[in-house]
Amino acid sequence: MFRSFFCLLGACLLLSLLSACTTRPDVTYSVDAKANQIKLQNLHSWRINGKLAYQGKEERFSATLNWQQSPDEYELGLSSFIGTRILTLHKNGALVTLEYEDKDYQHQNASELLYELTGWPIPVEQIPLWIKGQVSPDTRPLFSDNGLLQQLNTAQGWQVNMSDYRPTGAYILPYNLELKTPTELIRIRVNTWQIN
C-alpha cells in the first residue's frame, strides 16, 4: 500500500513538474544575438538548483538537481524529493567519476558512463552550454526575434528548447530547458541561478 502511495505521489510530482514549466508567461528581452553568444562563452563558473524530469519509453522519474560548474570541473547531483541522493557525477579535468548505488565508477565521457549504468540517455557534456542558452558545436540554432536562443537541433537527434529567460547578474539566462527525441523527454526547471 505504501509503495502504491509513493508511486502515485511520484507520478503526481512528475506531472506537476512537467506542467509547471509552461505556467510562467515569457517576458521579452532584447539582445544582439552574436554579442550575447560571445558573452555567454565567458560564463564559466555558475551554480544552479532546480528540478529534472525524465520520461522514456520504459522509465520515468523526477529529481532535485544541483549543478556546480567551473572551467575545468563540475559536480552534478540528483536527489529524490525526500532528500535521498540518487547519484553524484563529478568531472575533474578529463576524468569523470559517478557515485551510484554506493559505488564509484570512472570514465572519460559522462554521458556514456551515465547511460551504461542507468540507461538514461542524458547529454551531460552539452547541457552546460544549453542551460545558459548558448549554441553548441554541430547544431542548428534558431533565435527568437529578441536575439535569445530559442531552439537547437543536434546531429544526435535532440531538439532542445530554451524558455523563461530572466535577467541574472549581468546575463539573461533561461530557467526552462526541454530536450526531446521521438522516445525521450528531459525537462530541467531552474529555481535559482548563482553566477560565480
C-alpha positions in Angstrom: 0.0 0.0 0.0 2.8 2.4 0.9 4.6 1.6 -2.4 1.4 2.4 -4.4 1.1 5.6 -2.5 4.7 6.7 -3.2 4.3 5.6 -6.8 1.2 7.8 -7.1 2.9 10.6 -5.3 5.9 10.4 -7.6 3.7 10.4 -10.7 1.9 13.5 -9.4 5.1 15.3 -8.7 6.4 14.4 -12.2 3.2 15.7 -13.8 3.3 18.9 -11.8 6.9 19.5 -12.7 6.3 18.9 -16.4 3.3 21.2 -16.4 4.9 23.9 -14.2 7.5 24.5 -16.9 4.9 26.3 -19.0 3.0 28.3 -16.5 5.1 31.5 -16.3 4.5 33.9 -19.1 7.6 34.9 -21.2 8.9 38.4 -20.7 10.7 39.7 -23.7 14.3 41.0 -23.5 16.2 42.2 -26.5 19.9 41.4 -27.1 22.2 41.3 -30.0 22.4 37.5 -30.8 26.0 37.4 -31.8 27.3 39.6 -29.0 25.2 37.7 -26.4 26.7 34.4 -27.6 30.2 35.7 -27.2 29.3 37.0 -23.7 27.9 33.5 -22.7 31.2 31.9 -23.9 32.9 33.8 -21.0 30.5 32.5 -18.4 32.4 29.5 -17.0 31.6 29.4 -13.3 28.0 29.1 -12.1 25.6 27.0 -10.0 22.0 26.0 -10.5 19.4 24.4 -8.2 16.2 23.1 -9.7 14.3 20.0 -10.9 15.0 17.4 -13.6 12.2 15.2 -15.0 13.0 12.3 -17.4 10.4 10.4 -19.4 11.5 7.5 -21.7 9.8 4.5 -23.3 10.1 2.3 -20.2 11.0 4.6 -17.4 10.2 8.0 -15.9 11.5 9.8 -12.9 11.9 13.3 -11.4 14.6 14.6 -9.1 16.1 17.6 -7.4 19.0 18.9 -9.4 22.1 20.6 -8.1 24.9 21.5 -10.6 28.1 23.4 -9.9 30.2 24.3 -12.9 33.7 25.8 -13.1 36.1 25.9 -16.1 37.8 22.5 -15.6 35.3 20.6 -13.4 31.7 20.2 -12.4 29.6 18.4 -9.9 26.1 17.3 -10.8 23.9 15.8 -8.0 20.4 14.2 -8.3 18.3 13.6 -5.2 14.9 12.3 -4.6 12.2 14.8 -3.3 12.7 13.5 0.2 16.5 14.2 0.0 17.9 10.8 -0.7 20.9 11.0 -3.0 20.3 9.2 -6.3 23.7 9.9 -7.8 26.6 12.3 -8.0 28.6 12.9 -11.2 31.9 14.7 -10.8 34.3 15.8 -13.6 37.8 16.9 -12.8 39.9 17.5 -15.9 39.4 14.6 -18.3 38.2 12.1 -15.7 34.6 11.6 -14.8 33.5 9.8 -11.6 30.0 8.6 -11.0 28.9 7.8 -7.4 25.8 5.5 -7.9 24.3 2.8 -5.7 27.2 3.2 -3.1 29.9 2.5 -5.7 32.3 4.7 -7.7 32.7 4.4 -11.5 35.1 6.3 -13.7 35.1 7.1 -17.4 36.3 9.7 -19.9 32.7 10.5 -21.1 30.0 11.4 -18.6 27.0 10.8 -20.9 28.3 7.3 -21.9 29.0 6.4 -18.2 25.6 7.6 -17.1 23.9 5.6 -19.9 25.9 2.4 -19.2 24.9 2.4 -15.5 21.3 3.8 -15.6 20.0 3.6 -19.1 19.3 7.3 -19.1 20.5 9.0 -22.4 21.1 12.4 -20.8 23.6 14.5 -22.9 25.6 15.7 -19.9 28.5 17.0 -21.9 26.3 19.6 -23.8 24.0 20.7 -21.0 26.4 23.3 -19.5 26.2 25.2 -22.8 22.4 24.7 -23.4 21.4 25.6 -19.9 22.9 29.1 -20.5 21.2 29.5 -23.8 24.5 29.0 -25.7 24.9 27.4 -29.1 27.0 24.2 -29.1 29.0 22.8 -32.0 27.3 20.8 -34.7 23.8 22.1 -34.0 21.3 24.1 -36.0 20.2 27.1 -33.8 17.0 29.1 -34.0 17.0 32.5 -32.4 13.9 34.4 -31.4 13.3 37.9 -32.7 14.8 39.3 -29.5 18.2 37.7 -30.1 17.9 34.9 -27.5 18.5 31.3 -28.4 15.1 29.6 -28.7 15.9 26.1 -30.1 18.7 23.8 -31.2 18.6 20.7 -33.3 21.5 18.3 -32.8 23.1 15.7 -35.1 22.3 13.1 -32.4 18.5 13.8 -32.8 17.8 16.1 -29.8 15.6 19.1 -30.2 16.5 21.5 -27.4 14.1 24.3 -26.4 15.1 27.2 -24.1 12.5 29.4 -22.5 11.6 31.6 -19.5 14.6 33.9 -19.9 15.3 36.2 -16.9 18.0 38.8 -16.0 20.5 37.0 -13.8 23.5 39.1 -12.8 25.0 40.6 -16.0 23.3 37.9 -18.1 19.8 36.9 -19.4 19.5 33.2 -18.8 16.8 30.6 -19.4 15.1 28.9 -16.5 13.4 26.2 -18.6 15.3 23.7 -20.7 13.5 21.0 -22.7 15.3 18.2 -24.5 13.4 15.7 -26.6 13.7 13.0 -29.2 10.9 10.7 -30.5 11.4 8.5 -27.5 12.8 10.7 -24.7 11.8 13.8 -22.9 14.0 15.7 -20.4 12.9 18.8 -18.7 15.1 21.0 -16.5 13.5 23.7 -14.4 16.0 26.1 -12.8 14.8 27.5 -9.4 18.0 29.5 -8.7 21.0 30.6 -10.7 24.2 31.7 -9.0 26.9 33.3 -11.0 30.4 32.9 -9.5 
